[in-house]
Amino acid sequence: MNSFFCTVFAFLSLASCTVANNIKGNDYVLTEPEYGTEITLGFDKTANRYYGKIVNNYFGFYELNNNKINFKETATTMMMGPEKDMQAEFKYLKALRGEKTAEIKNDTLILKDANSTLTFKKK
């Protein structure tokens, strides 16, 4: 019975490393057509920092615990763009906020919470 729990713990530990190891240093593009504009998300290679671009550049820090990723406060530049892109930016940044379940399948990053699913393809 003890070896069973050790095996499960080892598997879960490796699963969390998989998400962390696979996102660091990578850039992604959002594939959700409802946003109607290109949205990127990237992860710094060494620090727990994320960044991206919609109309504005955005950036912040995240915490990763097992398969949960918590996006901390997001800072953005303050440029104006087309109204539809500004609305998409507002909607996306709201959806990105907070803790998500992170899953990686091949070159796809899926971030989910109770309110939204964000699917990204690796650049």
Phi, psi and chi 1 to 4 in degrees:
 res  aa     phi    psi   chi1   chi2   chi3   chi4
   1 MET       -  -40.4 -173.6   67.5  131.5      -
   2 ASN   -62.3  -40.5 -128.8   -1.0      -      -
   3 SER   -67.0  -31.1   64.3      -      -      -
   4 PHE   -61.3  -48.8  171.2   75.6      -      -
   5 PHE   -64.7  -36.8  -71.7  114.1      -      -
   6 CYS   -64.4  -40.5  -71.2      -      -      -
   7 THR   -64.8  -45.8  -57.4      -      -      -
   8 VAL   -62.0  -44.7  169.2      -      -      -
   9 PHE   -61.2  -43.7  178.9   76.0      -      -
  10 ALA   -62.7  -43.0      -      -      -      -
  11 PHE   -62.1  -46.6  174.9   76.1      -      -
  12 LEU   -64.5  -37.0  -68.3  174.8      -      -
  13 SER   -63.7  -43.0  -64.4      -      -      -
  14 LEU   -66.0  -37.1  -72.8  174.0      -      -
  15 ALA   -62.2  -40.7      -      -      -      -
  16 SER   -68.0  -37.1   67.9      -      -      -
  17 CYS   -64.7  -35.2  -69.3      -      -      -
  18 THR   -60.0  -47.9  -59.5      -      -      -
  19 VAL   -62.8  -49.4  171.1      -      -      -
  20 ALA   -60.7  -46.4      -      -      -      -
  21 ASN   -68.4  -31.0  -68.0  -21.1      -      -
  22 ASN   -84.7  -21.8  -76.2  -35.0      -      -
  23 ILE   -92.6  -32.3   65.4  170.9      -      -
  24 LYS   -61.0  128.6  -73.9 -166.4  178.4 -103.1
  25 GLY    82.7    4.9      -      -      -      -
  26 ASN  -110.2  152.9  -70.1  -42.2      -      -
  27 ASP  -118.6  144.4  -67.3  -47.8      -      -
  28 TYR  -131.6  159.4  -62.8   88.9      -      -
  29 VAL  -122.8  132.0  176.2      -      -      -
  30 LEU   -66.4  135.0 -174.3   69.2      -      -
  31 THR  -104.7    2.1   62.6      -      -      -
  32 GLU   -73.0  113.0  -54.8  -64.0  -33.5      -
  33 PRO   -68.3  -19.7   21.4  -28.9      -      -
  34 GLU   -63.4  -20.2   69.5 -173.2   77.9      -
  35 TYR   -81.6  -28.1  -71.0   91.1      -      -
  36 GLY    70.1   13.6      -      -      -      -
  37 THR  -151.9  159.5 -170.2      -      -      -
  38 GLU   -73.3  128.9 -177.2  173.6  -85.2      -
  39 ILE  -128.5  128.3  -62.3  174.9      -      -
  40 THR  -113.5  156.4   65.2      -      -      -
  41 LEU  -143.2  127.6  172.7   63.8      -      -
  42 GLY  -131.1  160.1      -      -      -      -
  43 PHE  -128.0  127.7  -63.7   90.9      -      -
  44 ASP   -57.7  148.2 -169.5   87.4      -      -
  45 LYS   -70.3  -34.2 -162.0  172.2 -138.4  172.0
  46 THR  -115.0  -38.5   56.0      -      -      -
  47 ALA   -96.4  161.6      -      -      -      -
  48 ASN   -84.1   63.4  -76.7   -0.3      -      -
  49 ARG  -118.3  137.3 -176.8  176.9  172.9  -91.2
  50 TYR  -117.6  160.9   66.3   93.2      -      -
  51 TYR  -159.3  166.2   53.8   85.9      -      -
  52 GLY  -179.2 -173.8      -      -      -      -
  53 LYS  -146.7  138.7 -179.4  163.3  177.0   52.3
  54 ILE  -128.5 -102.9  -48.0  160.5      -      -
  55 VAL   -83.5  -47.8  171.3      -      -      -
  56 ASN   -99.9  157.1  -71.0  -74.4      -      -
  57 ASN   -77.5  142.6  -66.2  -44.4      -      -
  58 TYR  -133.1  158.6   67.6   93.3      -      -
  59 PHE  -165.1  160.5   49.0   92.1      -      -
  60 GLY   178.4 -167.6      -      -      -      -
  61 PHE  -117.1  154.1  -68.2   91.9      -      -
  62 TYR  -133.7  158.8   67.6   90.8      -      -
  63 GLU  -117.5  140.1  -68.6  176.8  -10.8      -
  64 LEU  -121.1  124.7 -169.3   60.2      -      -
  65 ASN  -136.3  109.7 -174.5   10.1      -      -
  66 ASN    57.4 -121.9  -65.7  -37.6      -      -
  67 ASN  -103.2   18.2   68.0  -26.9      -      -
  68 LYS  -104.5  131.2  -59.6  -74.3 -174.1 -173.1
  69 ILE  -121.4  130.8 -173.2  167.2      -      -
  70 ASN  -114.4  111.5 -170.8   -4.1      -      -
  71 PHE   -83.7  117.4  -68.9   92.6      -      -
  72 LYS   -76.2 -175.2  -58.3  -63.1 -176.9  178.4
  73 GLU   -48.3  138.5  -70.2  -65.3  -41.8      -
  74 THR  -104.7  132.0  -58.3      -      -      -
  75 ALA  -103.8  147.7      -      -      -      -
  76 THR  -136.9  158.1   67.4      -      -      -
  77 THR   -72.7  173.7   56.2      -      -      -
  78 MET  -124.7   51.6  -59.1  -68.9  -72.9      -
  79 MET   -94.4  155.6  -60.7 -176.2  -50.9      -
  80 MET   -99.5  151.5  -67.3  -64.8  -66.3      -
  81 GLY  -145.2 -170.5      -      -      -      -
  82 PRO   -56.7  142.5  -22.6   32.5      -      -
  83 GLU   -53.5  -43.5 -177.4   63.5   28.0      -
  84 LYS   -64.2  -36.2   73.7  171.8 -170.4   63.3
  85 ASP   -71.6  -36.8  -66.8  -13.0      -      -
  86 MET   -66.0  -38.9  -64.9  -59.8  -65.4      -
  87 GLN   -66.2  -40.6  -71.8  175.6   -1.8      -
  88 ALA   -62.8  -41.9      -      -      -      -
  89 GLU   -60.9  -47.2 -179.2  173.7  -84.7      -
  90 PHE   -59.9  -46.7  178.1   78.6      -      -
  91 LYS   -63.2  -44.4 -178.7  179.0  176.3 -178.2
  92 TYR   -64.7  -48.5  167.1   76.8      -      -
  93 LEU   -63.1  -32.6  -69.1  174.6      -      -
  94 LYS   -67.1  -42.5 -176.7  177.6  177.2 -175.0
  95 ALA   -68.5  -31.3      -      -      -      -
  96 LEU   -73.7  -28.2 -174.1   66.4      -      -
  97 ARG   -59.7  140.0 -174.4  178.3  -49.6  143.7
  98 GLY    90.7 -163.2      -      -      -      -
  99 GLU   -89.1  136.6 -174.0  175.4   83.0      -
 100 LYS  -131.3  155.8  -48.8  -93.2 -179.3  -95.7
 101 THR   -85.6  129.0  -60.2      -      -      -
 102 ALA  -108.4  134.5      -      -      -      -
 103 GLU  -138.5  138.5 -179.2 -179.7   -2.1      -
 104 ILE  -119.0  127.0  -65.3  179.3      -      -
 105 LYS  -128.2  110.3  -66.7 -178.8  178.7  178.3
 106 ASN    55.2 -117.7  -59.9  -41.4      -      -
 107 ASP  -101.9   22.7  -74.5  -17.9      -      -
 108 THR  -114.5  131.5  -57.8      -      -      -
 109 LEU  -108.7  125.4  169.8   64.3      -      -
 110 ILE  -117.7  123.9  -56.6  163.9      -      -
 111 LEU  -114.9  123.9  -57.2  174.8      -      -
 112 LYS  -130.0  145.6  -69.6 -177.8 -172.1  178.9
 113 ASP  -142.7 -171.8   66.0   13.4      -      -
 114 ALA   -64.7  -23.4      -      -      -      -
 115 ASN  -104.4  -18.8  -59.3  -46.9      -      -
 116 SER  -157.6  160.9   64.5      -      -      -
 117 THR  -128.4  126.9  -61.0      -      -      -
 118 LEU  -115.9  122.5  -60.2  170.5      -      -
 119 THR  -114.9  128.5  -55.4      -      -      -
 120 PHE  -123.8  146.2  -60.8   86.2      -      -
 121 LYS  -106.8  139.5  -79.3  -74.2 -173.9 -167.2
 122 LYS   -67.0  137.4 -169.9  173.7  177.9 -177.6
 123 LYS   -73.8      -  -81.4 -176.7  148.3 -176.3
